[in-house]
Amino acid sequence: MGRHPDDMFGDENTPAYTIGQAAEMLDTTQDFLRRLDEAKLINPHRSSGGHRRYSRYQLRLSARAREMVDQGTALEAACRIIILEDQLEEALRQNEKQ
C-alpha cells in the first residue's frame, strides 16, 4: 500500500514538481534545470512517461545554483561547489551521530 499524502508533504525528497512548475517557482528556465541534471547536481525522478519530477530538496539546490550563476560563477563550478558543500554537511551530520 502507498504512503498517505500527509506523510509525503513533509518529505523533502518526494518528487512532486514538474519541470514547468520547478522552473516557474525558481524563476528560471526549463533548460537551466536540464543543464543542472547534465552537470549531475540533481537527478530528478522520471515518471513512467519519462518526465522529470523534482523534490523540494532538488529545488533548494537548483535555487542555490541559480544564485551562484547569477553572481558570475560558471555553471559547472557552481554545481561542484554545491555538491562539495552538501557532502560536507552530510559528513558533519554523520560525525554528530557518532
C-alpha beads as a LAMMPS data file, in Angstrom:
LAMMPS data file: protein, C-alpha beads

98 atoms
97 bonds

1 atom types
1 bond types

-500.0 500.0 xlo xhi
-500.0 500.0 ylo yhi
-500.0 500.0 zlo zhi

Masses

1 110.0

Atoms # bond

1 1 1 0.000 0.000 0.000
2 1 1 1.263 3.523 -0.816
3 1 1 2.121 6.236 1.641
4 1 1 -0.529 8.599 2.946
5 1 1 -0.405 12.001 1.188
6 1 1 0.089 13.797 4.523
7 1 1 3.302 11.795 5.035
8 1 1 4.653 12.815 1.625
9 1 1 4.098 16.573 2.022
10 1 1 6.596 16.656 4.866
11 1 1 9.177 14.672 2.901
12 1 1 11.612 16.975 1.137
13 1 1 12.651 14.139 -1.199
14 1 1 9.203 13.421 -2.673
15 1 1 9.356 14.162 -6.438
16 1 1 6.272 16.365 -6.521
17 1 1 7.020 19.103 -9.066
18 1 1 7.116 19.008 -12.853
19 1 1 9.905 20.766 -14.709
20 1 1 7.488 23.546 -15.653
21 1 1 6.401 24.047 -12.046
22 1 1 10.005 23.943 -10.833
23 1 1 11.153 26.494 -13.423
24 1 1 8.297 28.826 -12.536
25 1 1 8.903 28.506 -8.782
26 1 1 12.607 29.282 -9.249
27 1 1 12.014 31.988 -11.852
28 1 1 14.348 30.235 -14.272
29 1 1 14.089 28.241 -17.478
30 1 1 13.457 24.566 -18.029
31 1 1 16.727 24.483 -19.968
32 1 1 18.621 25.663 -16.862
33 1 1 17.126 22.760 -14.874
34 1 1 18.080 20.311 -17.622
35 1 1 21.652 21.655 -17.513
36 1 1 21.774 21.029 -13.737
37 1 1 20.749 17.445 -14.455
38 1 1 23.501 17.142 -17.095
39 1 1 26.018 18.599 -14.612
40 1 1 24.877 15.942 -12.114
41 1 1 23.896 18.441 -9.434
42 1 1 20.407 16.984 -9.353
43 1 1 18.971 13.750 -10.652
44 1 1 15.221 14.279 -10.968
45 1 1 12.904 11.316 -10.708
46 1 1 11.430 10.239 -14.042
47 1 1 7.725 9.486 -14.331
48 1 1 6.594 6.407 -16.220
49 1 1 6.313 8.683 -19.277
50 1 1 9.891 9.920 -18.833
51 1 1 9.002 13.365 -17.472
52 1 1 11.250 14.934 -14.854
53 1 1 9.833 15.340 -11.332
54 1 1 11.649 17.467 -8.741
55 1 1 11.674 17.341 -4.952
56 1 1 11.860 20.321 -2.604
57 1 1 15.452 19.333 -1.797
58 1 1 16.363 19.449 -5.506
59 1 1 14.630 22.813 -5.839
60 1 1 16.756 24.209 -2.999
61 1 1 19.947 23.013 -4.715
62 1 1 18.730 24.443 -8.016
63 1 1 17.942 27.807 -6.415
64 1 1 21.448 27.929 -4.924
65 1 1 22.966 27.152 -8.332
66 1 1 20.854 29.859 -9.982
67 1 1 22.022 32.362 -7.350
68 1 1 25.685 31.487 -7.893
69 1 1 25.396 31.619 -11.692
70 1 1 23.638 34.990 -11.445
71 1 1 26.614 36.224 -9.399
72 1 1 29.030 35.195 -12.171
73 1 1 30.094 31.673 -11.180
74 1 1 30.337 29.230 -14.099
75 1 1 27.569 26.618 -14.004
76 1 1 29.954 23.656 -13.696
77 1 1 31.886 25.360 -10.870
78 1 1 28.668 26.267 -9.045
79 1 1 27.464 22.667 -9.270
80 1 1 30.767 21.317 -7.975
81 1 1 30.791 23.768 -5.062
82 1 1 27.222 22.876 -4.100
83 1 1 27.953 19.139 -4.307
84 1 1 31.001 19.549 -2.055
85 1 1 29.057 21.701 0.415
86 1 1 26.311 19.080 0.523
87 1 1 28.824 16.266 1.086
88 1 1 30.493 18.216 3.903
89 1 1 27.149 18.890 5.574
90 1 1 26.275 15.191 5.410
91 1 1 29.681 14.182 6.834
92 1 1 29.233 16.631 9.717
93 1 1 25.763 15.192 10.428
94 1 1 27.221 11.678 10.473
95 1 1 30.009 12.787 12.833
96 1 1 27.475 14.237 15.270
97 1 1 25.648 10.896 15.396
98 1 1 28.793 9.038 16.495

Bonds

1 1 1 2
2 1 2 3
3 1 3 4
4 1 4 5
5 1 5 6
6 1 6 7
7 1 7 8
8 1 8 9
9 1 9 10
10 1 10 11
11 1 11 12
12 1 12 13
13 1 13 14
14 1 14 15
15 1 15 16
16 1 16 17
17 1 17 18
18 1 18 19
19 1 19 20
20 1 20 21
21 1 21 22
22 1 22 23
23 1 23 24
24 1 24 25
25 1 25 26
26 1 26 27
27 1 27 28
28 1 28 29
29 1 29 30
30 1 30 31
31 1 31 32
32 1 32 33
33 1 33 34
34 1 34 35
35 1 35 36
36 1 36 37
37 1 37 38
38 1 38 39
39 1 39 40
40 1 40 41
41 1 41 42
42 1 42 43
43 1 43 44
44 1 44 45
45 1 45 46
46 1 46 47
47 1 47 48
48 1 48 49
49 1 49 50
50 1 50 51
51 1 51 52
52 1 52 53
53 1 53 54
54 1 54 55
55 1 55 56
56 1 56 57
57 1 57 58
58 1 58 59
59 1 59 60
60 1 60 61
61 1 61 62
62 1 62 63
63 1 63 64
64 1 64 65
65 1 65 66
66 1 66 67
67 1 67 68
68 1 68 69
69 1 69 70
70 1 70 71
71 1 71 72
72 1 72 73
73 1 73 74
74 1 74 75
75 1 75 76
76 1 76 77
77 1 77 78
78 1 78 79
79 1 79 80
80 1 80 81
81 1 81 82
82 1 82 83
83 1 83 84
84 1 84 85
85 1 85 86
86 1 86 87
87 1 87 88
88 1 88 89
89 1 89 90
90 1 90 91
91 1 91 92
92 1 92 93
93 1 93 94
94 1 94 95
95 1 95 96
96 1 96 97
97 1 97 98
